[in-house]
Amino acid sequence: MTDFDQDDIAAMRRENGGEDLKRFLRDQLRAGRTRRETPPTPAPPPRPPGHRPGAWPTGISPPGPPVQRHPPSAWATALDEYRDWLTTADHPERLDSGQICGCTACTPNNPEENR
């Protein structure tokens, strides 16, 4: 309520020894400060035309699987060589049953060697 005139101000000065007028003016200052100090919230940017949330843009598709640089037989050969190296070399982690993981690289080819 900001509609007040000289009669309203005179009445505020007379009531409570002018305390009402002081309180009113302090409230006006406080309200002005909050309006000045509160930053405006930016509006979200407009969506592009034809935008569907969660969908790929029209005319493109998600990337396909990566190109295989090595054939599967090369991976199998490398895995066998790694297993042979793991069993022939001195690896203390193979002796500790808590350290051997269940991945195909750490699992020997021979089921008798599994611990």
N, CA, C and O atoms as a GROMACS GRO file, in nm:
protein
  460
    1MET      N    1   0.085  -0.116   0.000
    1MET     CA    2   0.000   0.000   0.000
    1MET      C    3   0.090   0.124   0.000
    1MET      O    4   0.144   0.163   0.104
    2THR      N    5   0.106   0.182  -0.115
    2THR     CA    6   0.191   0.300  -0.126
    2THR      C    7   0.111   0.426  -0.155
    2THR      O    8   0.169   0.532  -0.180
    3ASP      N    9  -0.023   0.416  -0.152
    3ASP     CA   10  -0.106   0.534  -0.175
    3ASP      C   11  -0.128   0.605  -0.042
    3ASP      O   12  -0.212   0.565   0.038
    4PHE      N   13  -0.052   0.710  -0.019
    4PHE     CA   14  -0.069   0.790   0.104
    4PHE      C   15  -0.049   0.936   0.068
    4PHE      O   16   0.019   0.970  -0.030
    5ASP      N   17  -0.109   1.021   0.148
    5ASP     CA   18  -0.099   1.165   0.122
    5ASP      C   19  -0.048   1.237   0.248
    5ASP      O   20  -0.005   1.172   0.343
    6GLN      N   21  -0.055   1.369   0.248
    6GLN     CA   22  -0.001   1.448   0.360
    6GLN      C   23  -0.079   1.423   0.488
    6GLN      O   24  -0.021   1.428   0.597
    7ASP      N   25  -0.207   1.396   0.479
    7ASP     CA   26  -0.287   1.370   0.599
    7ASP      C   27  -0.243   1.239   0.666
    7ASP      O   28  -0.238   1.230   0.789
    8ASP      N   29  -0.210   1.139   0.585
    8ASP     CA   30  -0.164   1.011   0.641
    8ASP      C   31  -0.031   1.028   0.713
    8ASP      O   32  -0.010   0.971   0.820
    9ILE      N   33   0.058   1.106   0.656
    9ILE     CA   34   0.189   1.128   0.718
    9ILE      C   35   0.173   1.207   0.848
    9ILE      O   36   0.240   1.178   0.947
   10ALA      N   37   0.084   1.306   0.846
   10ALA     CA   38   0.059   1.384   0.968
   10ALA      C   39   0.001   1.296   1.078
   10ALA      O   40   0.036   1.311   1.195
   11ALA      N   41  -0.088   1.205   1.041
   11ALA     CA   42  -0.148   1.116   1.140
   11ALA      C   43  -0.042   1.021   1.196
   11ALA      O   44  -0.044   0.991   1.316
   12MET      N   45   0.050   0.973   1.114
   12MET     CA   46   0.156   0.883   1.161
   12MET      C   47   0.250   0.956   1.256
   12MET      O   48   0.300   0.897   1.352
   13ARG      N   49   0.273   1.085   1.231
   13ARG     CA   50   0.361   1.163   1.320
   13ARG      C   51   0.298   1.181   1.458
   13ARG      O   52   0.367   1.181   1.560
   14ARG      N   53   0.168   1.197   1.461
   14ARG     CA   54   0.098   1.220   1.588
   14ARG      C   55   0.089   1.090   1.670
   14ARG      O   56   0.093   1.098   1.793
   15GLU      N   57   0.076   0.975   1.608
   15GLU     CA   58   0.056   0.850   1.681
   15GLU      C   59   0.188   0.795   1.734
   15GLU      O   60   0.288   0.793   1.662
   16ASN      N   61   0.188   0.751   1.858
   16ASN     CA   62   0.305   0.688   1.923
   16ASN      C   63   0.428   0.777   1.919
   16ASN      O   64   0.540   0.726   1.915
   17GLY      N   65   0.412   0.906   1.921
   17GLY     CA   66   0.526   0.997   1.924
   17GLY      C   67   0.610   0.990   1.799
   17GLY      O   68   0.731   1.016   1.804
   18GLY      N   69   0.551   0.956   1.686
   18GLY     CA   70   0.625   0.949   1.560
   18GLY      C   71   0.686   0.813   1.530
   18GLY      O   72   0.750   0.796   1.426
   19GLU      N   73   0.668   0.716   1.620
   19GLU     CA   74   0.726   0.582   1.598
   19GLU      C   75   0.663   0.514   1.477
   19GLU      O   76   0.731   0.440   1.405
   20ASP      N   77   0.533   0.537   1.454
   20ASP     CA   78   0.467   0.475   1.339
   20ASP      C   79   0.526   0.524   1.207
   20ASP      O   80   0.545   0.447   1.114
   21LEU      N   81   0.555   0.654   1.202
   21LEU     CA   82   0.615   0.709   1.080
   21LEU      C   83   0.755   0.653   1.059
   21LEU      O   84   0.792   0.619   0.947
   22LYS      N   85   0.834   0.643   1.166
   22LYS     CA   86   0.969   0.587   1.153
   22LYS      C   87   0.964   0.442   1.106
   22LYS      O   88   1.040   0.401   1.018
   23ARG      N   89   0.872   0.364   1.165
   23ARG     CA   90   0.859   0.224   1.126
   23ARG      C   91   0.816   0.213   0.980
   23ARG      O   92   0.867   0.128   0.906
   24PHE      N   93   0.722   0.298   0.939
   24PHE     CA   94   0.675   0.296   0.800
   24PHE      C   95   0.789   0.328   0.704
   24PHE      O   96   0.806   0.261   0.602
   25LEU      N   97   0.866   0.432   0.735
   25LEU     CA   98   0.976   0.470   0.645
   25LEU      C   99   1.085   0.362   0.641
   25LEU      O  100   1.143   0.336   0.535
   26ARG      N  101   1.114   0.300   0.757
   26ARG     CA  102   1.213   0.191   0.757
   26ARG      C  103   1.165   0.075   0.670
   26ARG      O  104   1.243   0.016   0.595
   27ASP      N  105   1.036   0.043   0.680
   27ASP     CA  106   0.981  -0.064   0.597
   27ASP      C  107   0.991  -0.030   0.448
   27ASP      O  108   1.018  -0.117   0.365
   28GLN      N  109   0.969   0.097   0.416
   28GLN     CA  110   0.981   0.138   0.276
   28GLN      C  111   1.125   0.124   0.227
   28GLN      O  112   1.149   0.079   0.115
   29LEU      N  113   1.222   0.164   0.312
   29LEU     CA  114   1.362   0.150   0.274
   29LEU      C  115   1.401   0.002   0.258
   29LEU      O  116   1.469  -0.035   0.163
   30ARG      N  117   1.356  -0.080   0.352
   30ARG     CA  118   1.387  -0.223   0.348
   30ARG      C  119   1.329  -0.287   0.221
   30ARG      O  120   1.395  -0.368   0.156
   31ALA      N  121   1.207  -0.251   0.186
   31ALA     CA  122   1.143  -0.307   0.066
   31ALA      C  123   1.218  -0.263  -0.059
   31ALA      O  124   1.235  -0.342  -0.152
   32GLY      N  125   1.264  -0.138  -0.061
   32GLY     CA  126   1.339  -0.089  -0.177
   32GLY      C  127   1.473  -0.160  -0.192
   32GLY      O  128   1.516  -0.191  -0.302
   33ARG      N  129   1.539  -0.187  -0.076
   33ARG     CA  130   1.667  -0.257  -0.082
   33ARG      C  131   1.651  -0.400  -0.134
   33ARG      O  132   1.731  -0.446  -0.216
   34THR      N  133   1.547  -0.468  -0.087
   34THR     CA  134   1.528  -0.606  -0.134
   34THR      C  135   1.497  -0.611  -0.282
   34THR      O  136   1.542  -0.702  -0.352
   35ARG      N  137   1.422  -0.515  -0.332
   35ARG     CA  138   1.396  -0.511  -0.476
   35ARG      C  139   1.524  -0.483  -0.554
   35ARG      O  140   1.544  -0.536  -0.663
   36ARG      N  141   1.610  -0.400  -0.497
   36ARG     CA  142   1.733  -0.363  -0.567
   36ARG      C  143   1.836  -0.475  -0.558
   36ARG      O  144   1.909  -0.499  -0.655
   37GLU      N  145   1.844  -0.546  -0.443
   37GLU     CA  146   1.947  -0.647  -0.422
   37GLU      C  147   1.912  -0.783  -0.479
   37GLU      O  148   2.001  -0.863  -0.506
   38THR      N  149   1.784  -0.812  -0.498
   38THR     CA  150   1.744  -0.941  -0.551
   38THR      C  151   1.771  -0.944  -0.701
   38THR      O  152   1.712  -0.865  -0.776
   39PRO      N  153   1.859  -1.034  -0.747
   39PRO     CA  154   1.887  -1.036  -0.891
   39PRO      C  155   1.767  -1.096  -0.966
   39PRO      O  156   1.701  -1.187  -0.916
   40PRO      N  157   1.742  -1.046  -1.082
   40PRO     CA  158   1.631  -1.103  -1.160
   40PRO      C  159   1.666  -1.244  -1.206
   40PRO      O  160   1.780  -1.272  -1.242
   41THR      N  161   1.569  -1.331  -1.203
   41THR     CA  162   1.593  -1.468  -1.248
   41THR      C  163   1.588  -1.471  -1.400
   41THR      O  164   1.491  -1.425  -1.460
   42PRO      N  165   1.692  -1.525  -1.462
   42PRO     CA  166   1.693  -1.526  -1.608
   42PRO      C  167   1.591  -1.627  -1.661
   42PRO      O  168   1.570  -1.734  -1.603
   43ALA      N  169   1.530  -1.592  -1.770
   43ALA     CA  170   1.435  -1.682  -1.834
   43ALA      C  171   1.511  -1.793  -1.905
   43ALA      O  172   1.619  -1.768  -1.958
   44PRO      N  173   1.459  -1.914  -1.907
   44PRO     CA  174   1.528  -2.021  -1.978
   44PRO      C  175   1.532  -1.990  -2.128
   44PRO      O  176   1.440  -1.928  -2.181
   45PRO      N  177   1.637  -2.033  -2.195
   45PRO     CA  178   1.645  -2.004  -2.339
   45PRO      C  179   1.533  -2.076  -2.413
   45PRO      O  180   1.490  -2.184  -2.373
   46PRO      N  181   1.486  -2.017  -2.520
   46PRO     CA  182   1.377  -2.081  -2.594
   46PRO      C  183   1.424  -2.211  -2.661
   46PRO      O  184   1.539  -2.222  -2.703
   47ARG      N  185   1.336  -2.306  -2.668
   47ARG     CA  186   1.366  -2.433  -2.733
   47ARG      C  187   1.374  -2.414  -2.884
   47ARG      O  188   1.300  -2.333  -2.941
   48PRO      N  189   1.463  -2.489  -2.950
   48PRO     CA  190   1.467  -2.478  -3.096
   48PRO      C  191   1.338  -2.535  -3.156
   48PRO      O  192   1.273  -2.619  -3.094
   49PRO      N  193   1.301  -2.489  -3.274
   49PRO     CA  194   1.177  -2.538  -3.335
   49PRO      C  195   1.186  -2.688  -3.360
   49PRO      O  196   1.287  -2.739  -3.406
   50GLY      N  197   1.079  -2.757  -3.328
   50GLY     CA  198   1.073  -2.900  -3.351
   50GLY      C  199   1.147  -2.982  -3.247
   50GLY      O  200   1.172  -3.101  -3.269
   51HIS      N  201   1.184  -2.923  -3.134
   51HIS     CA  202   1.260  -2.993  -3.030
   51HIS      C  203   1.172  -3.095  -2.959
   51HIS      O  204   1.061  -3.064  -2.915
   52ARG      N  205   1.224  -3.218  -2.948
   52ARG     CA  206   1.157  -3.321  -2.870
   52ARG      C  207   1.252  -3.360  -2.758
   52ARG      O  208   1.361  -3.408  -2.785
   53PRO      N  209   1.214  -3.341  -2.632
   53PRO     CA  210   1.304  -3.372  -2.522
   53PRO      C  211   1.344  -3.519  -2.522
   53PRO      O  212   1.259  -3.608  -2.535
   54GLY      N  213   1.473  -3.545  -2.506
   54GLY     CA  214   1.523  -3.681  -2.496
   54GLY      C  215   1.542  -3.752  -2.628
   54GLY      O  216   1.584  -3.868  -2.629
   55ALA      N  217   1.514  -3.690  -2.739
   55ALA     CA  218   1.528  -3.756  -2.868
   55ALA      C  219   1.649  -3.701  -2.943
   55ALA      O  220   1.691  -3.587  -2.922
   56TRP      N  221   1.703  -3.783  -3.030
   56TRP     CA  222   1.811  -3.736  -3.116
   56TRP      C  223   1.753  -3.638  -3.216
   56TRP      O  224   1.640  -3.656  -3.260
   57PRO      N  225   1.828  -3.534  -3.252
   57PRO     CA  226   1.777  -3.442  -3.354
   57PRO      C  227   1.746  -3.515  -3.484
   57PRO      O  228   1.809  -3.615  -3.518
   58THR      N  229   1.648  -3.463  -3.554
   58THR     CA  230   1.605  -3.525  -3.678
   58THR      C  231   1.719  -3.530  -3.779
   58THR      O  232   1.791  -3.432  -3.798
   59GLY      N  233   1.735  -3.645  -3.842
   59GLY     CA  234   1.836  -3.660  -3.947
   59GLY      C  235   1.968  -3.717  -3.900
   59GLY      O  236   2.056  -3.743  -3.982
   60ILE      N  237   1.986  -3.738  -3.770
   60ILE     CA  238   2.110  -3.798  -3.724
   60ILE      C  239   2.075  -3.916  -3.633
   60ILE      O  240   1.961  -3.930  -3.590
   61SER      N  241   2.172  -3.999  -3.606
   61SER     CA  242   2.149  -4.116  -3.520
   61SER      C  243   2.262  -4.125  -3.419
   61SER      O  244   2.365  -4.060  -3.435
   62PRO      N  245   2.245  -4.205  -3.314
   62PRO     CA  246   2.353  -4.220  -3.218
   62PRO      C  247   2.475  -4.285  -3.283
   62PRO      O  248   2.462  -4.353  -3.384
   63PRO      N  249   2.592  -4.264  -3.226
   63PRO     CA  250   2.711  -4.323  -3.286
   63PRO      C  251   2.705  -4.475  -3.282
   63PRO      O  252   2.652  -4.534  -3.188
   64GLY      N  253   2.758  -4.536  -3.384
   64GLY     CA  254   2.761  -4.681  -3.392
   64GLY      C  255   2.875  -4.738  -3.308
   64GLY      O  256   2.947  -4.663  -3.243
   65PRO      N  257   2.890  -4.869  -3.311
   65PRO     CA  258   2.998  -4.930  -3.234
   65PRO      C  259   3.134  -4.888  -3.292
   65PRO      O  260   3.144  -4.860  -3.411
   66PRO      N  261   3.238  -4.884  -3.207
   66PRO     CA  262   3.369  -4.844  -3.258
   66PRO      C  263   3.424  -4.947  -3.358
   66PRO      O  264   3.390  -5.066  -3.353
   67VAL      N  265   3.506  -4.900  -3.445
   67VAL     CA  266   3.565  -4.986  -3.547
   67VAL      C  267   3.669  -5.077  -3.480
   67VAL      O  268   3.754  -5.030  -3.405
   68GLN      N  269   3.661  -5.207  -3.508
   68GLN     CA  270   3.757  -5.302  -3.453
   68GLN      C  271   3.886  -5.295  -3.534
   68GLN      O  272   3.887  -5.317  -3.656
   69ARG      N  273   3.995  -5.263  -3.466
   69ARG     CA  274   4.123  -5.253  -3.535
   69ARG      C  275   4.193  -5.387  -3.543
   69ARG      O  276   4.276  -5.410  -3.631
   70HIS      N  277   4.160  -5.477  -3.451
   70HIS     CA  278   4.222  -5.608  -3.449
   70HIS      C  279   4.114  -5.714  -3.460
   70HIS      O  280   4.008  -5.700  -3.400
   71PRO      N  281   4.139  -5.820  -3.537
   71PRO     CA  282   4.038  -5.925  -3.549
   71PRO      C  283   4.030  -6.004  -3.417
   71PRO      O  284   4.124  -6.002  -3.337
   72PRO      N  285   3.918  -6.072  -3.394
   72PRO     CA  286   3.902  -6.148  -3.270
   72PRO      C  287   4.012  -6.253  -3.248
   72PRO      O  288   4.047  -6.283  -3.134
   73SER      N  289   4.066  -6.307  -3.355
   73SER     CA  290   4.172  -6.408  -3.339
   73SER      C  291   4.298  -6.345  -3.279
   73SER      O  292   4.369  -6.410  -3.203
   74ALA      N  293   4.326  -6.218  -3.312
   74ALA     CA  294   4.442  -6.151  -3.255
   74ALA      C  295   4.422  -6.128  -3.105
   74ALA      O  296   4.517  -6.139  -3.028
   75TRP      N  297   4.300  -6.095  -3.064
   75TRP     CA  298   4.270  -6.078  -2.922
   75TRP      C  299   4.288  -6.211  -2.847
   75TRP      O  300   4.344  -6.214  -2.738
   76ALA      N  301   4.239  -6.320  -2.906
   76ALA     CA  302   4.251  -6.451  -2.842
   76ALA      C  303   4.398  -6.491  -2.828
   76ALA      O  304   4.437  -6.545  -2.726
   77THR      N  305   4.479  -6.464  -2.932
   77THR     CA  306   4.622  -6.496  -2.925
   77THR      C  307   4.691  -6.414  -2.817
   77THR      O  308   4.770  -6.468  -2.740
   78ALA      N  309   4.662  -6.286  -2.810
   78ALA     CA  310   4.722  -6.201  -2.707
   78ALA      C  311   4.680  -6.245  -2.567
   78ALA      O  312   4.762  -6.241  -2.474
   79LEU      N  313   4.557  -6.287  -2.551
   79LEU     CA  314   4.509  -6.334  -2.422
   79LEU      C  315   4.578  -6.463  -2.381
   79LEU      O  316   4.614  -6.481  -2.264
   80ASP      N  317   4.596  -6.554  -2.477
   80ASP     CA  318   4.667  -6.679  -2.446
   80ASP      C  319   4.811  -6.650  -2.407
   80ASP      O  320   4.862  -6.711  -2.313
   81GLU      N  321   4.877  -6.559  -2.477
   81GLU     CA  322   5.016  -6.525  -2.442
   81GLU      C  323   5.022  -6.462  -2.303
   81GLU      O  324   5.116  -6.490  -2.227
   82TYR      N  325   4.926  -6.380  -2.269
   82TYR     CA  326   4.925  -6.319  -2.137
   82TYR      C  327   4.904  -6.425  -2.029
   82TYR      O  328   4.969  -6.421  -1.924
   83ARG      N  329   4.813  -6.518  -2.054
   83ARG     CA  330   4.792  -6.625  -1.957
   83ARG      C  331   4.917  -6.709  -1.938
   83ARG      O  332   4.951  -6.746  -1.826
   84ASP      N  333   4.987  -6.741  -2.048
   84ASP     CA  334   5.112  -6.818  -2.038
   84ASP      C  335   5.215  -6.740  -1.958
   84ASP      O  336   5.284  -6.797  -1.874
   85TRP      N  337   5.228  -6.612  -1.983
   85TRP     CA  338   5.323  -6.530  -1.909
   85TRP      C  339   5.287  -6.525  -1.762
   85TRP      O  340   5.374  -6.527  -1.676
   86LEU      N  341   5.157  -6.518  -1.734
   86LEU     CA  342   5.111  -6.509  -1.596
   86LEU      C  343   5.143  -6.638  -1.520
   86LEU      O  344   5.178  -6.632  -1.402
   87THR      N  345   5.131  -6.753  -1.586
   87THR     CA  346   5.154  -6.880  -1.516
   87THR      C  347   5.302  -6.916  -1.509
   87THR      O  348   5.343  -6.985  -1.416
   88THR      N  349   5.383  -6.871  -1.605
   88THR     CA  350   5.525  -6.909  -1.605
   88THR      C  351   5.611  -6.816  -1.523
   88THR      O  352   5.713  -6.858  -1.467
   89ALA      N  353   5.574  -6.691  -1.514
   89ALA     CA  354   5.655  -6.595  -1.439
   89ALA      C  355   5.624  -6.607  -1.289
   89ALA      O  356   5.525  -6.668  -1.250
   90ASP      N  357   5.709  -6.548  -1.208
   90ASP     CA  358   5.691  -6.551  -1.064
   90ASP      C  359   5.599  -6.435  -1.023
   90ASP      O  360   5.642  -6.320  -1.014
   91HIS      N  361   5.473  -6.468  -1.000
   91HIS     CA  362   5.374  -6.367  -0.962
   91HIS      C  363   5.316  -6.405  -0.827
   91HIS      O  364   5.235  -6.498  -0.819
   92PRO      N  365   5.354  -6.336  -0.720
   92PRO     CA  366   5.301  -6.371  -0.588
   92PRO      C  367   5.150  -6.348  -0.577
   92PRO      O  368   5.085  -6.408  -0.492
   93GLU      N  369   5.095  -6.262  -0.661
   93GLU     CA  370   4.951  -6.239  -0.651
   93GLU      C  371   4.870  -6.361  -0.693
   93GLU      O  372   4.754  -6.374  -0.654
   94ARG      N  373   4.930  -6.452  -0.772
   94ARG     CA  374   4.858  -6.574  -0.811
   94ARG      C  375   4.849  -6.672  -0.695
   94ARG      O  376   4.760  -6.758  -0.694
   95LEU      N  377   4.940  -6.661  -0.596
   95LEU     CA  378   4.937  -6.752  -0.483
   95LEU      C  379   4.833  -6.712  -0.380
   95LEU      O  380   4.785  -6.796  -0.304
   96ASP      N  381   4.797  -6.585  -0.378
   96ASP     CA  382   4.699  -6.536  -0.282
   96ASP      C  383   4.560  -6.547  -0.345
   96ASP      O  384   4.531  -6.478  -0.442
   97SER      N  385   4.475  -6.633  -0.289
   97SER     CA  386   4.343  -6.656  -0.349
   97SER      C  387   4.254  -6.532  -0.341
   97SER      O  388   4.158  -6.520  -0.418
   98GLY      N  389   4.282  -6.442  -0.250
   98GLY     CA  390   4.202  -6.321  -0.239
   98GLY      C  391   4.235  -6.218  -0.345
   98GLY      O  392   4.159  -6.123  -0.364
   99GLN      N  393   4.348  -6.234  -0.415
   99GLN     CA  394   4.391  -6.136  -0.513
   99GLN      C  395   4.354  -6.174  -0.656
   99GLN      O  396   4.358  -6.088  -0.744
  100ILE      N  397   4.320  -6.298  -0.681
  100ILE     CA  398   4.290  -6.340  -0.818
  100ILE      C  399   4.149  -6.296  -0.853
  100ILE      O  400   4.053  -6.330  -0.784
  101CYS      N  401   4.138  -6.223  -0.959
  101CYS     CA  402   4.004  -6.180  -1.000
  101CYS      C  403   3.946  -6.285  -1.095
  101CYS      O  404   4.016  -6.376  -1.139
  102GLY      N  405   3.820  -6.271  -1.126
  102GLY     CA  406   3.753  -6.369  -1.211
  102GLY      C  407   3.747  -6.332  -1.356
  102GLY      O  408   3.669  -6.390  -1.432
  103CYS      N  409   3.828  -6.235  -1.399
  103CYS     CA  410   3.822  -6.196  -1.540
  103CYS      C  411   3.887  -6.304  -1.627
  103CYS      O  412   3.961  -6.388  -1.578
  104THR      N  413   3.858  -6.299  -1.755
  104THR     CA  414   3.908  -6.402  -1.846
  104THR      C  415   4.059  -6.396  -1.863
  104THR      O  416   4.121  -6.497  -1.896
  105ALA      N  417   4.119  -6.281  -1.840
  105ALA     CA  418   4.264  -6.270  -1.854
  105ALA      C  419   4.335  -6.339  -1.738
  105ALA      O  420   4.439  -6.401  -1.758
  106CYS      N  421   4.280  -6.329  -1.617
  106CYS     CA  422   4.344  -6.389  -1.500
  106CYS      C  423   4.307  -6.535  -1.483
  106CYS      O  424   4.374  -6.606  -1.407
  107THR      N  425   4.204  -6.582  -1.549
  107THR     CA  426   4.162  -6.720  -1.536
  107THR      C  427   4.245  -6.805  -1.633
  107THR      O  428   4.243  -6.779  -1.753
  108PRO      N  429   4.315  -6.905  -1.584
  108PRO     CA  430   4.395  -6.989  -1.674
  108PRO      C  431   4.308  -7.068  -1.770
  108PRO      O  432   4.189  -7.089  -1.745
  109ASN      N  433   4.369  -7.111  -1.882
  109ASN     CA  434   4.296  -7.192  -1.981
  109ASN      C  435   4.262  -7.330  -1.926
  109ASN      O  436   4.154  -7.384  -1.952
  110ASN      N  437   4.356  -7.387  -1.849
  110ASN     CA  438   4.340  -7.521  -1.798
  110ASN      C  439   4.254  -7.515  -1.671
  110ASN      O  440   4.290  -7.446  -1.575
  111PRO      N  441   4.138  -7.587  -1.670
  111PRO     CA  442   4.053  -7.580  -1.550
  111PRO      C  443   4.119  -7.641  -1.426
  111PRO      O  444   4.081  -7.610  -1.314
  112GLU      N  445   4.219  -7.729  -1.447
  112GLU     CA  446   4.287  -7.789  -1.332
  112GLU      C  447   4.371  -7.687  -1.256
  112GLU      O  448   4.398  -7.704  -1.138
  113GLU      N  449   4.412  -7.580  -1.324
  113GLU     CA  450   4.494  -7.479  -1.262
  113GLU      C  451   4.411  -7.380  -1.181
  113GLU      O  452   4.466  -7.302  -1.103
  114ASN      N  453   4.279  -7.381  -1.198
  114ASN     CA  454   4.194  -7.288  -1.123
  114ASN      C  455   4.200  -7.322  -0.975
  114ASN      O  456   4.202  -7.439  -0.937
  115ARG      N  457   4.203  -7.221  -0.895
  115ARG     CA  458   4.210  -7.244  -0.750
  115ARG      C  459   4.077  -7.220  -0.687
  115ARG      O  460   4.062  -7.234  -0.566
   0.00000   0.00000   0.00000
